[in-house]
Amino acid sequence: MSPNFHGRSVLAFESRRANEIETLISTFGGRPIVAPAMREVANESDAAALEFAEALIARRFDAVIFLTGVGVRALIDAVDRAGRREPFLSALADMKVITRGPKPVAALRELEIPVWVNAAEPNTWREVMTAVEAESRDWPLGGKRIAIQEYGVSNEELIDALRAGGADVTAIRAYQWAMPEDLGPLESAARALARGTVDVVVVTSGVQFVHFWRVVQTMGLEVDVMHGLDRALIASIGPSASAELRRHHIEPTFEPSHPKMGLLIREAAERFTSPA
């Protein structure tokens, strides 16, 4: 039998790929409720990005870790505005470039920058460390100067692990995560969960749930929403999202076989074999 939600309501917090996830949910027979929970915003100033770029151009780093494709492009935009694109890319091509999964790899491929090592699925900081440590015989971590392109929040676990291995770590936040400008969809989602009318909740990043829960708290619906979550199937994209859910005392029902949005929706639909 083909995977099918059989008309059940499926809540997702996706922002950048909102249209895509809505289509996926509908394709598998679900009633999509898409409530974008975050937006990626540029830093107020390019100063930090340009300071990082000049340090890289001066060869003050031995390696750079790129955590997101959006971050790669944000840094390139900043150096473009400063007229430093060519020396930046030249320096980057001379360094060991470490990536966390396919998205930064794709962004770097567009720039013709080779990747030295890439973290395997599910692309958490642990896989980044495993990829780096696998090269320790030829490239020991101790004493290495490593820059990390961060996303909307600092990845303290990765920074701590690198420093524990003896590396000197510099973090650069290429962009920030912010609450959506329109909170209406999140408020509607909170009310639907509080009423118990949501069957499936899809979480594709931990920060989505952090932002959603802020809205829930502002509305004073914590208890009712928690009851709604208890009755719903909770589909989490992978370990990082699951860890955030558990910090809120919510146990995910499952993670997909691979951390891909299409598989997440398909495997959630597989959990339902009959109409609601």
PyMOL commands that set and color helices and strands:
alter all, ss='L'
color gray80, all
select helices_A, chain A and resi 18-27+47-57+69-81+85-93+102-110+125-133+156-164+184-195+206-219+222-231+239-247+261-269
alter helices_A, ss='H'
color red, helices_A
select strands_A, chain A and resi 9-12+31-34+39-42+63-66+96-99+117-118+145-150+168-173+175-178+200-203+233-236
alter strands_A, ss='S'
color yellow, strands_A
deselect
rebuild
show_as cartoon
